[in-house]
């Protein structure tokens, strides 16, 4: 049983590393593996605060900033975060952090950690490719929002939370264009491929570990189902 989790960098490392969250997250993953030795987790981590800070600095310093260079900066931040996740998983994860989901080896451990691949999309796309590669039916997308809204609730007080939405309707909300550092519930490039392969994505608040436990148990949870 393979569970794919796209762990937002804004959850793992909003500014610096959120040590208390990672302690709880690792403990939760360990508890599920202890209860079922057949359980496997693939965790793809984003760049978070470090990615955005370094990208912002690049754009302020360079008069001719390029999206591809900004993407590479963000990718390196995801790899730093990924190496941390691998390290704290200890004996559960001996495989190297995956940086190319197109060439990933078979799963040999209980946990596989992945980070950014190349410019043009976020780690959400890597999560979709890995779900496809290992036959997972869904991706759990953990970010700093509890649900997807009809529009940005910070900008629009009339924005409404959504429990379930089709890919077509979701993509009409977020658009199809990727920009480095773009802050959307799920990457547009990843959304296109997820729709194509019939993948379901669960969007939920990453900090709420009790809610994540419900998702992993197949219980009723708070979040948005896309697909």
Backbone as CSV, one residue per row, in Angstrom:
resi,resn,N_x,N_y,N_z,CA_x,CA_y,CA_z,C_x,C_y,C_z
1,UNK,0.852,-1.188,0.000,0.000,0.000,0.000,0.888,1.238,0.000
2,UNK,0.849,2.021,-1.067,1.694,3.208,-1.204,0.857,4.467,-1.007
3,UNK,1.275,5.301,-0.071,0.621,6.584,0.183,1.566,7.698,-0.241
4,UNK,1.102,8.570,-1.118,1.928,9.679,-1.609,1.486,10.968,-0.925
5,UNK,2.447,11.636,-0.284,2.169,12.890,0.411,3.011,14.003,-0.195
6,UNK,2.353,15.042,-0.683,3.039,16.238,-1.141,3.051,17.210,0.037
7,UNK,4.195,17.317,0.698,4.323,18.116,1.913,4.803,19.514,1.547
8,UNK,3.922,20.473,1.696,4.249,21.849,1.330,5.442,22.372,2.113
9,UNK,6.333,23.071,1.427,7.467,23.676,2.113,7.021,24.692,3.144
10,UNK,5.850,25.300,2.929,5.321,26.277,3.883,4.920,25.623,5.197
11,UNK,4.807,24.299,5.201,4.496,23.559,6.420,5.785,23.100,7.099
12,UNK,6.682,22.506,6.339,7.930,21.978,6.903,8.915,23.086,7.266
13,UNK,8.990,24.115,6.414,9.963,25.195,6.625,9.364,26.526,6.206
14,UNK,8.421,27.056,6.993,7.775,28.315,6.606,8.759,29.480,6.554
15,UNK,9.646,29.553,7.527,10.759,30.512,7.536,12.028,29.710,7.795
16,UNK,12.184,29.297,9.049,13.166,28.268,9.351,12.438,26.935,9.397
17,UNK,13.099,25.927,9.921,12.491,24.603,10.023,11.494,24.585,11.178
18,UNK,10.301,24.042,10.959,9.317,23.879,12.024,9.593,22.547,12.727
19,UNK,10.444,22.601,13.727,10.918,21.396,14.403,9.774,20.635,15.068
20,UNK,8.881,21.339,15.746,7.784,20.666,16.450,6.855,19.943,15.478
21,UNK,6.574,20.586,14.337,5.728,19.918,13.351,6.401,18.656,12.833
22,UNK,7.682,18.748,12.475,8.367,17.594,11.905,8.465,16.450,12.909
23,UNK,8.644,16.757,14.184,8.644,15.709,15.202,7.314,14.968,15.193
24,UNK,6.221,15.718,15.176,4.900,15.102,15.171,4.616,14.340,13.895
25,UNK,5.028,14.907,12.762,4.810,14.271,11.462,5.554,12.939,11.374
26,UNK,6.828,12.939,11.763,7.620,11.709,11.725,7.030,10.661,12.662
27,UNK,6.610,11.093,13.841,6.001,10.166,14.803,4.735,9.528,14.235
28,UNK,3.931,10.327,13.526,2.701,9.799,12.936,3.007,8.776,11.845
29,UNK,3.932,9.092,10.970,4.306,8.154,9.907,4.845,6.858,10.505
30,UNK,5.679,6.969,11.519,6.233,5.785,12.180,5.127,4.919,12.790
31,UNK,4.113,5.564,13.353,3.041,4.805,13.995,2.253,3.973,12.979
32,UNK,2.052,4.505,11.780,1.328,3.758,10.757,2.164,2.595,10.227
33,UNK,3.462,2.795,10.116,4.335,1.722,9.650,4.442,0.619,10.709
34,UNK,4.471,1.026,11.981,4.528,0.043,13.065,3.263,-0.808,13.099
35,UNK,2.123,-0.181,12.780,0.853,-0.902,12.797,0.679,-1.808,11.586
36,UNK,1.353,-1.477,10.476,1.223,-2.261,9.238,2.556,-2.235,8.500
37,UNK,3.290,-3.332,8.575,4.628,-3.380,7.983,4.621,-3.311,6.462
38,UNK,3.439,-3.490,5.848,3.340,-3.396,4.388,3.126,-1.965,3.907
39,UNK,2.941,-1.065,4.841,2.653,0.328,4.481,3.911,1.008,3.944
40,UNK,3.765,1.740,2.852,4.862,2.490,2.251,4.419,3.941,2.047
41,UNK,5.331,4.859,2.288,5.047,6.283,2.111,6.057,6.911,1.157
42,UNK,5.568,7.724,0.239,6.419,8.552,-0.603,6.111,10.004,-0.227
43,UNK,7.134,10.721,0.228,6.950,12.086,0.710,7.751,13.031,-0.179
44,UNK,7.036,13.948,-0.820,7.669,14.946,-1.686,7.563,16.293,-0.982
45,UNK,8.679,16.954,-0.773,8.669,18.182,0.021,8.990,19.399,-0.841
46,UNK,8.311,20.499,-0.539,8.508,21.749,-1.271,9.607,22.609,-0.668
47,UNK,9.792,23.795,-1.250,10.890,24.669,-0.851,10.570,25.620,0.286
48,UNK,9.304,25.987,0.429,8.870,26.826,1.536,9.476,28.214,1.555
49,UNK,9.634,28.742,2.788,10.151,30.090,2.975,11.524,30.317,2.356
50,UNK,12.468,29.383,2.546,13.796,29.586,1.942,13.736,29.766,0.424
51,UNK,12.910,28.979,-0.250,12.804,29.101,-1.713,12.316,30.497,-2.095
52,UNK,11.273,30.960,-1.434,10.703,32.259,-1.795,11.652,33.403,-1.434
53,UNK,12.342,33.283,-0.293,13.273,34.346,0.106,14.425,34.459,-0.883
54,UNK,14.988,33.331,-1.278,16.126,33.341,-2.195,15.691,33.767,-3.609
55,UNK,14.491,33.353,-4.015,13.973,33.781,-5.317,13.733,35.291,-5.325
56,UNK,13.194,35.799,-4.227,12.944,37.232,-4.108,14.254,38.004,-4.184
57,UNK,15.284,37.512,-3.493,16.588,38.175,-3.527,17.152,38.183,-4.944
58,UNK,17.010,37.067,-5.639,17.499,36.975,-7.020,16.815,38.014,-7.898
59,UNK,15.502,38.129,-7.782,14.768,39.073,-8.632,15.102,40.522,-8.279
60,UNK,15.407,40.794,-7.002,15.759,42.164,-6.600,17.168,42.542,-7.053
61,UNK,18.065,41.556,-7.092,19.461,41.826,-7.453,19.659,41.875,-8.963
62,UNK,18.986,40.951,-9.670,19.189,40.832,-11.112,18.190,41.684,-11.890
63,UNK,18.705,42.497,-12.781,17.823,43.342,-13.595,17.107,42.530,-14.670
64,UNK,17.687,41.413,-15.046,17.085,40.571,-16.088,16.835,39.161,-15.547
65,UNK,16.100,39.108,-14.465,15.826,37.821,-13.815,15.038,36.900,-14.744
66,UNK,15.422,35.641,-14.752,14.780,34.644,-15.610,14.038,33.624,-14.764
67,UNK,12.855,33.233,-15.246,12.049,32.260,-14.514,12.799,30.951,-14.297
68,UNK,13.579,30.524,-15.293,14.280,29.246,-15.161,15.288,29.289,-14.012
69,UNK,16.001,30.408,-13.883,16.958,30.533,-12.789,16.233,30.560,-11.438
70,UNK,15.109,31.275,-11.387,14.321,31.324,-10.153,13.820,29.930,-9.784
71,UNK,13.419,29.157,-10.789,12.984,27.785,-10.547,14.104,26.945,-9.943
72,UNK,15.314,27.076,-10.498,16.446,26.299,-9.988,16.742,26.647,-8.535
73,UNK,16.616,27.913,-8.188,16.822,28.328,-6.796,15.799,27.640,-5.897
74,UNK,14.529,27.641,-6.325,13.486,26.969,-5.559,13.732,25.470,-5.448
75,UNK,14.189,24.863,-6.542,14.465,23.427,-6.565,15.542,23.073,-5.538
76,UNK,16.590,23.890,-5.445,17.650,23.611,-4.483,17.139,23.688,-3.048
77,UNK,16.191,24.585,-2.800,15.596,24.660,-1.460,14.805,23.386,-1.152
78,UNK,14.107,22.854,-2.146,13.351,21.604,-1.911,14.301,20.454,-1.601
79,UNK,15.478,20.467,-2.223,16.432,19.373,-2.001,17.044,19.456,-0.603
80,UNK,17.258,20.663,-0.110,17.722,20.820,1.262,16.663,20.298,2.231
81,UNK,15.412,20.683,2.021,14.328,20.203,2.874,14.167,18.689,2.766
82,UNK,14.312,18.174,1.541,14.187,16.738,1.330,15.264,15.961,2.068
83,UNK,16.477,16.477,2.057,17.574,15.800,2.758,17.313,15.769,4.260
84,UNK,16.709,16.823,4.775,16.344,16.853,6.196,15.285,15.797,6.503
85,UNK,14.246,15.728,5.670,13.186,14.733,5.893,13.759,13.324,5.854
86,UNK,14.613,13.048,4.881,15.257,11.736,4.787,16.024,11.422,6.070
87,UNK,16.801,12.394,6.547,17.634,12.183,7.727,16.799,11.892,8.971
88,UNK,15.715,12.642,9.165,14.916,12.437,10.379,14.082,11.164,10.307
89,UNK,13.871,10.619,9.118,13.175,9.334,9.000,14.083,8.164,9.397
90,UNK,15.388,8.421,9.463,16.314,7.411,9.946,16.289,6.123,9.157
91,UNK,16.201,4.998,9.881,16.285,3.673,9.261,15.111,3.362,8.335
92,UNK,14.059,4.151,8.396,12.911,3.921,7.507,13.206,4.337,6.073
93,UNK,14.247,5.156,5.879,14.531,5.710,4.557,16.032,5.713,4.292
94,UNK,16.512,4.666,3.628,17.937,4.599,3.298,18.208,5.001,1.850
95,UNK,17.159,5.013,1.009,17.351,5.410,-0.384,17.638,6.907,-0.483
96,UNK,18.409,7.291,-1.483,18.733,8.700,-1.682,17.474,9.497,-2.037
97,UNK,17.507,10.787,-1.735,16.389,11.660,-2.084,16.213,11.663,-3.597
98,UNK,14.999,11.426,-4.048,14.708,11.357,-5.481,14.659,12.773,-6.052
99,UNK,15.449,13.010,-7.087,15.418,14.315,-7.758,14.999,14.182,-9.217
100,UNK,14.735,12.954,-9.663,14.222,12.713,-11.014,13.195,11.590,-10.947
101,UNK,11.917,11.934,-10.873,10.871,10.904,-10.747,10.746,10.017,-11.969
102,UNK,11.372,10.413,-13.079,11.321,9.596,-14.292,12.316,8.441,-14.230
103,UNK,13.241,8.502,-13.269,14.267,7.466,-13.184,14.358,6.867,-11.780
104,UNK,13.271,6.874,-11.051,13.293,6.395,-9.676,13.380,4.868,-9.623
105,UNK,14.158,4.362,-8.675,14.316,2.920,-8.496,13.111,2.351,-7.747
106,UNK,12.929,1.033,-7.753,11.847,0.423,-6.988,11.967,0.760,-5.501
107,UNK,10.840,0.740,-4.801,10.839,1.011,-3.368,11.507,-0.133,-2.621
108,UNK,12.465,0.197,-1.774,13.109,-0.828,-0.955,12.892,-0.578,0.534
109,UNK,12.460,0.622,0.889,12.236,0.981,2.293,10.780,1.342,2.533
110,UNK,10.480,1.641,3.786,9.112,2.045,4.122,8.813,3.473,3.680
111,UNK,9.868,4.290,3.589,9.688,5.701,3.226,10.654,6.069,2.103
112,UNK,10.132,6.758,1.112,10.947,7.326,0.041,10.705,8.828,0.033
113,UNK,11.762,9.613,0.000,11.645,11.073,0.003,12.055,11.610,-1.360
114,UNK,11.313,12.579,-1.854,11.620,13.199,-3.142,11.600,14.717,-3.008
115,UNK,12.307,15.367,-3.922,12.372,16.832,-3.937,12.195,17.318,-5.368
116,UNK,12.534,18.591,-5.619,12.324,19.172,-6.937,13.172,18.536,-8.018
117,UNK,12.664,18.556,-9.247,13.299,17.892,-10.376,13.965,18.910,-11.306
118,UNK,13.151,19.656,-12.059,13.691,20.611,-13.026,12.703,21.759,-13.206
119,UNK,13.121,22.855,-13.848,12.240,24.016,-14.007,10.978,23.702,-14.812
120,UNK,9.938,24.494,-14.539,8.700,24.390,-15.310,7.490,23.960,-14.512
121,UNK,7.699,23.581,-13.249,6.593,23.112,-12.408,7.095,23.007,-10.970
122,UNK,6.174,22.707,-10.068,6.546,22.579,-8.656,6.682,21.106,-8.273
123,UNK,6.948,20.856,-7.004,7.052,19.479,-6.508,5.710,18.749,-6.550
124,UNK,4.600,19.476,-6.709,3.298,18.806,-6.876,3.324,17.893,-8.102
125,UNK,3.969,18.343,-9.161,4.049,17.522,-10.381,4.878,16.271,-10.135
126,UNK,5.957,16.413,-9.378,6.758,15.244,-9.011,5.905,14.235,-8.248
127,UNK,5.047,14.752,-7.355,4.171,13.880,-6.574,3.218,13.106,-7.479
128,UNK,2.667,13.777,-8.483,1.751,13.126,-9.424,2.483,12.046,-10.221
129,UNK,3.687,12.348,-10.687,4.464,11.367,-11.452,4.809,10.153,-10.605
130,UNK,5.146,10.371,-9.344,5.481,9.253,-8.458,4.251,8.427,-8.108
131,UNK,3.109,9.092,-7.957,1.859,8.356,-7.726,1.541,7.472,-8.926
132,UNK,1.748,8.020,-10.119,1.530,7.244,-11.341,2.508,6.072,-11.417
133,UNK,3.766,6.322,-11.106,4.812,5.296,-11.203,4.547,4.125,-10.259
134,UNK,4.052,4.415,-9.048,3.885,3.369,-8.045,2.434,2.954,-7.817
135,UNK,1.543,3.400,-8.694,0.171,2.913,-8.670,-0.694,3.424,-7.536
136,UNK,-0.379,4.601,-6.989,-1.222,5.194,-5.952,-2.448,5.830,-6.603
137,UNK,-3.583,5.725,-5.949,-4.827,6.265,-6.510,-5.034,7.735,-6.168
138,UNK,-4.243,8.242,-5.216,-4.428,9.624,-4.793,-3.121,10.209,-4.276
139,UNK,-3.115,11.537,-4.167,-2.021,12.278,-3.540,-2.626,13.106,-2.419
140,UNK,-2.014,13.039,-1.247,-2.423,13.895,-0.132,-1.568,15.147,-0.190
141,UNK,-2.198,16.283,-0.449,-1.480,17.550,-0.608,-1.653,18.381,0.661
142,UNK,-0.577,18.493,1.434,-0.620,19.215,2.701,-0.022,20.603,2.522
143,UNK,-0.811,21.621,2.829,-0.352,22.994,2.658,-0.835,23.837,3.827
144,UNK,-0.794,25.161,3.657,-1.206,26.043,4.748,-2.667,26.475,4.628
145,UNK,-3.451,25.769,3.825,-4.892,26.034,3.747,-5.666,24.771,4.110
146,UNK,-6.798,24.957,4.780,-7.608,23.821,5.228,-8.417,23.216,4.083
147,UNK,-8.883,24.082,3.180,-9.668,23.648,2.023,-9.372,24.571,0.835
148,UNK,-9.742,24.114,-0.342,-9.734,24.971,-1.522,-10.961,25.888,-1.439
149,UNK,-10.787,27.148,-1.825,-11.882,28.121,-1.807,-12.240,28.552,-3.232
150,UNK,-13.430,29.115,-3.357,-13.874,29.590,-4.669,-13.005,30.732,-5.180
151,UNK,-12.348,31.446,-4.276,-11.351,32.471,-4.611,-10.496,32.672,-3.368
152,UNK,-9.499,33.529,-3.463,-8.591,33.738,-2.336,-9.347,34.401,-1.174
153,UNK,-9.519,33.682,-0.040,-10.282,34.267,1.077,-9.593,35.489,1.698
154,UNK,-8.292,35.633,1.479,-7.595,36.813,1.987,-7.953,38.056,1.187
155,UNK,-8.346,37.835,-0.075,-8.712,38.945,-0.946,-10.222,39.145,-1.027
156,UNK,-10.960,38.055,-0.871,-12.406,38.101,-1.061,-13.133,37.517,0.156
157,UNK,-13.776,38.346,0.966,-14.480,37.848,2.162,-15.659,36.939,1.827
158,UNK,-16.101,36.961,0.574,-17.225,36.117,0.166,-16.770,34.763,-0.385
159,UNK,-15.477,34.510,-0.369,-14.962,33.223,-0.859,-15.524,32.079,-0.017
160,UNK,-15.899,30.989,-0.684,-16.518,29.854,-0.004,-15.617,28.626,-0.066
161,UNK,-15.550,27.856,1.031,-14.776,26.612,1.015,-15.466,25.555,0.161
162,UNK,-14.672,24.676,-0.445,-15.195,23.640,-1.338,-14.827,22.268,-0.775
163,UNK,-15.803,21.379,-0.690,-15.543,20.022,-0.193,-15.072,19.089,-1.307
164,UNK,-15.647,19.245,-2.489,-15.291,18.386,-3.618,-15.426,19.186,-4.904
165,UNK,-14.469,18.999,-5.828,-14.480,19.760,-7.072,-13.853,18.918,-8.191
166,UNK,-14.361,19.076,-9.397,-13.788,18.358,-10.539,-12.490,19.041,-10.966
167,UNK,-11.661,18.315,-11.709,-10.433,18.907,-12.210,-10.725,20.084,-13.150
168,UNK,-11.746,19.943,-13.966,-12.081,21.020,-14.905,-12.419,22.308,-14.160
169,UNK,-13.228,22.184,-13.113,-13.614,23.369,-12.344,-12.433,23.910,-11.541
170,UNK,-11.615,23.018,-11.013,-10.446,23.462,-10.250,-9.487,24.241,-11.145
171,UNK,-9.242,23.725,-12.330,-8.307,24.380,-13.239,-8.837,25.733,-13.717
172,UNK,-10.141,25.868,-13.766,-10.715,27.165,-14.146,-10.473,28.207,-13.042
173,UNK,-10.291,27.730,-11.798,-10.010,28.628,-10.679,-8.548,29.060,-10.643
174,UNK,-7.644,28.113,-10.946,-6.214,28.366,-10.752,-5.460,28.715,-12.021
175,UNK,-6.044,28.424,-13.189,-5.355,28.680,-14.443,-4.395,27.569,-14.795
176,UNK,-3.759,27.675,-15.956,-2.866,26.626,-16.455,-1.408,27.049,-16.523
177,UNK,-1.102,28.245,-16.074,0.259,28.757,-16.226,1.057,28.605,-14.935
178,UNK,2.284,28.118,-15.051,3.180,27.999,-13.892,4.156,29.175,-13.864
179,UNK,4.276,29.788,-12.692,5.256,30.842,-12.454,6.027,30.447,-11.202
180,UNK,7.365,30.491,-11.206,8.136,30.099,-10.025,7.669,30.822,-8.765
181,UNK,7.405,30.047,-7.712,6.936,30.613,-6.460,5.441,30.849,-6.413
182,UNK,4.738,30.473,-7.484,3.289,30.684,-7.532,2.611,29.954,-6.375
183,UNK,1.716,30.651,-5.699,1.061,30.098,-4.511,-0.384,29.737,-4.838
184,UNK,-0.591,28.490,-5.245,-1.928,27.980,-5.538,-2.104,26.665,-4.792
185,UNK,-3.361,26.206,-4.570,-3.555,24.953,-3.833,-2.864,23.755,-4.456
186,UNK,-2.785,23.725,-5.802,-2.094,22.637,-6.488,-1.595,23.155,-7.824
187,UNK,-0.344,22.837,-8.124,0.360,23.312,-9.312,-0.438,23.043,-10.602
188,UNK,-0.606,24.050,-11.472,-1.354,23.869,-12.721,-0.810,22.759,-13.618
189,UNK,0.505,22.612,-13.695,1.093,21.549,-14.522,0.750,20.189,-13.935
190,UNK,0.853,20.080,-12.611,0.486,18.841,-11.922,-1.000,18.541,-12.101
191,UNK,-1.812,19.583,-12.077,-3.266,19.409,-12.217,-3.631,18.825,-13.572
192,UNK,-2.974,19.301,-14.622,-3.256,18.788,-15.962,-2.954,17.295,-16.044
193,UNK,-1.813,16.896,-15.497,-1.431,15.479,-15.592,-2.298,14.612,-14.677
194,UNK,-2.643,15.134,-13.501,-3.511,14.391,-12.584,-4.873,14.133,-13.226
195,UNK,-5.395,15.147,-13.909,-6.675,14.979,-14.610,-6.533,13.929,-15.716
196,UNK,-5.440,13.977,-16.446,-5.212,13.056,-17.561,-5.182,11.598,-17.106
197,UNK,-4.560,11.323,-15.954,-4.419,9.929,-15.500,-5.503,9.515,-14.508
198,UNK,-6.441,10.425,-14.215,-7.545,10.087,-13.317,-7.140,9.988,-11.854
199,UNK,-6.190,10.806,-11.450,-5.686,10.793,-10.077,-6.529,11.715,-9.200
200,UNK,-6.788,11.283,-7.982,-7.495,12.104,-7.009,-6.478,12.813,-6.124
201,UNK,-6.749,14.060,-5.777,-5.893,14.809,-4.865,-6.718,15.295,-3.685
202,UNK,-6.182,15.073,-2.495,-6.827,15.546,-1.266,-6.027,16.734,-0.751
203,UNK,-6.650,17.893,-0.685,-6.000,19.091,-0.150,-6.439,19.289,1.295
204,UNK,-5.469,19.422,2.196,-5.792,19.584,3.608,-4.728,20.411,4.305
205,UNK,-5.046,20.874,5.514,-4.108,21.683,6.287,-3.001,20.800,6.849
206,UNK,-1.774,21.114,6.499,-0.660,20.272,6.888,-0.381,20.240,8.377
207,UNK,-0.615,21.336,9.066,-0.301,21.397,10.492,-1.241,20.543,11.341
208,UNK,-2.397,20.205,10.806,-3.402,19.452,11.564,-3.116,17.956,11.444
209,UNK,-2.263,17.453,12.324,-1.856,16.053,12.237,-2.976,15.094,12.604
210,UNK,-3.890,15.524,13.455,-5.049,14.669,13.770,-5.910,14.464,12.530
211,UNK,-6.026,15.509,11.725,-6.793,15.402,10.487,-6.063,14.507,9.487
212,UNK,-4.724,14.622,9.425,-3.947,13.747,8.554,-4.129,12.289,8.973
213,UNK,-4.159,12.052,10.253,-4.383,10.687,10.752,-5.720,10.145,10.251
214,UNK,-6.737,10.990,10.246,-8.054,10.580,9.738,-7.976,10.234,8.252
215,UNK,-7.260,11.056,7.484,-7.112,10.791,6.049,-6.424,9.446,5.836
216,UNK,-5.346,9.204,6.573,-4.585,7.965,6.419,-5.389,6.741,6.858
217,UNK,-6.305,6.951,7.787,-7.151,5.850,8.255,-8.382,5.636,7.380
218,UNK,-8.610,6.552,6.431,-9.808,6.453,5.605,-11.060,6.928,6.306
219,UNK,-10.892,7.759,7.341,-12.036,8.291,8.092,-12.495,9.626,7.485
220,UNK,-13.585,10.145,8.017,-14.082,11.447,7.576,-13.079,12.522,8.007
221,UNK,-12.721,13.408,7.091,-11.692,14.404,7.359,-12.140,15.773,6.863
222,UNK,-11.366,16.788,7.247,-11.591,18.150,6.767,-10.620,18.432,5.630
223,UNK,-11.166,18.833,4.493,-10.323,19.098,3.327,-11.146,19.158,2.064
224,UNK,-10.460,19.211,0.936,-11.113,19.259,-0.373,-10.603,18.109,-1.221
225,UNK,-11.535,17.403,-1.860,-11.182,16.332,-2.794,-11.281,16.883,-4.206
226,UNK,-10.169,16.784,-4.951,-10.166,17.220,-6.363,-10.118,15.974,-7.238
227,UNK,-10.991,15.929,-8.241,-10.981,14.781,-9.151,-12.318,14.067,-9.237
